[in-house]
Amino acid sequence: MSQREKEIEKKIALLEGEKKILEGIKAYYEQDLSYNELEEISGISIRELKRYQQDNEYPYRIGANKKAVFEKISNKVNEIDNEIKSLRGSVFGTLDQILFIPSWSKLIGSTFNGFYLNQPVTKINQDNVVFLPDLALTGFEDTTGEPFFLITGLGLYWVKFELGAGSIVTDYREITGILLPLDLYEKAQDETGSVLSSESIRMTEYMVSIPFSLIMAKKTTQMYLRGVLARNVFHPYKECFDQLLSSCQNPNSFKRSEGLKILSGGLSTQRPLYTNELLTEKHLPGYTSLVAGIKNTQPKLQKILGNLQLESTEDAFFEKIERIKSEFREIGRKYLLDWVPSQIS
């Protein structure tokens, strides 16, 4: 970590500490706790609490206008959150997190192996999705009214499979979005099936979310999570992450001229339309050839762009894609190398 990053980490730690004091002060007014009780529960010293109240003109509890006090606390917490966000943004730019799906077929409940070069795929060993998100959008399927969830950004569908005994093949496709019925996305986020429950990362059986701000976590937290991520994500799926790095280093990847490329688990669980497909705006030779594990790769995206609310924002979207690509290449890659240097090339 650079000296600048250490200074930002220190500022963020102080701001997080101030939030903790504000939570304690809120409890002081809300729960009528004594200072001794508050110190025991929050871990903040009586002296520190009283000093903060005095310095920031918080009134005595007796006769205090609690509504005004709570509003003041809420405004200050929002101010702190915005400052923390700004500080993290100064380090990570547009990069927010890495979203990783260990098995696309398992998430959407597919048993389809498919074909490759006109040969049947006999077994799929890995079908990963790695993604750098930009925006999350919700909408409703026209016919059923069922809600869907769309994540935009850049990433890959990466697959390792067999055509016969001893014949191992790898392939991938660039994607600029992931589309799922809302209940499937909620299934992926369901913490009852968590591999790991942590304030810093979310890891379930179906999806892993790794924020870049993890580099700002406490050293003890980082050491623990580093091992968990290495064992469960970076080691077993190294090739997928290698390919993401290579794609972001390629000046011809994620081109505006090729349009949007959406990996679709469907708009609805009630209608199988657009389920387990790669949807593009244009016919792209090579890209639209069959890929293992995906039923169809076809230029059908125009039919649902209205649903997805992307028609009027594509220029801005691809400008953002270029920034994400550039910042992952120049900033994000370094953090991956720092975290698991022996695993990411």
Residue, then its C-alpha position, 0 to 999 in steps of 0.5 A: m500500500s502506498q503512503r497516500e493510500k495509508e493516509i486515506e485509510k487512516k482518514i477513513a478509520l477516523l470517520e468510521g470511528e466518528k460514526k461509531i460515536l454517533e451511534g452511541i450518542k443516538a443510543y444514549y437518547e433513544q434507549d435512555l442508557s446511562y453512560n456506564e451502560l453505553e460504554e459497556i455496550s459500545g466500547i467507547s469511553i465515557r470521556e470520549l462520548k461526553r467530549y464529542q457531545q460538548d464539542n458538537e453541541y448535543p444537549y442534555r437528555i432531559g428536555a432535549n428535542k429528540k427529533a431534532v437530535f436524531e435528524k442532526i445525527s442522521n445528517k452527520v452520518n450521511e455527511i460522513d458516508n459521502e466523505i468516505k465514499s469520496l475518499r475511496g473513490s479517489v483511490f479506486g476511481t469507478l471501480d466498485q467491486i468484483l462480482f464472481i459467479p462460480s457456476w452460471s449453470k448452477l445459478i440458473g438451474s441449467t443442465f445444458n452442455g451444448f455444442y462446440l465446433n459442431q461437436p457435443v460437449t460431454k462435460i462442463n468442468q467450470d462455467n464462471v462469470v466474472f464481472l466489474p459492475d457499474l449500475a444495477l437496474t430493475g424492471f418488469e417483464d411486459t407479459t407477466g409483470e415479473p420483476f427482473f434485475l440487470i447489472t451493467g458493466l464489463g466482464l466475461y462468461w468463461v467455460k472449461f469443458e470436455l468434448g471427449a475423454g482427455s479433450i479439455v477446451t476453454d472458451y469465453r465471451e465478453i459481456t457488458g451485462i447480466l440479466l436475471p429474474l429478480d428471484l434468481y438474483e435474490k437466491a444468489q444473494d441469500e445469506t442463509g447459504s453463505v460460505l462466509s458472512s462478513e461486513s467486508i465481502r459477501m460469499t454465497e454458494y452462487m455469488v461472491s462480491i469482493p469490494f475493492s475497498l477491502i484493501m482499506a480493511k483492518k490488517t487482521t480482517q485482511m489476513y483472514l479474508r485473503g486466505v478465504l478468497a485464495r482458497n475459494v475464488f482466486h486459486p480454483y478459478k485462476e484462469c478466469f481471472d487471468q482472462l479478465l486481465s488479458s481482456c482489459q489489456n486488449p485495446n480491441s475488447f468491449k468495443r462500442s461498435e459491437g454494442l451491448k452483450i448481455l448474459s441472460g438468465g431470463l426476464s421471467t421464471q414463468r416464461p423461458l424466453y431469453t433464458n440461458e442466452l447471450l443477447t447481442e445488438k448485432h450479428l458478430p462473427g465469431y462471438t455469435s458462434l456456439v459456446a459451451g453451456i449457453k443455449n443460444t448466442q443471437p442478436k435479439l437484444q433490440k427486442i428487449l432494449g425498451n424493457l432494459q431502459l438502455e436505449s438512450t444511455e448507450d454512449a454514456f454507458f460505453e464511456k464508463i466501460e472504457r473508464i472501468k476497463s482502464e482503471f481495472r488495468e491500471i489500479g484494480r489489477k495491482y490490488l489482485l496482484d497484492w492479494v494473491p501474487s502467486q495466483i494471478s499472472 
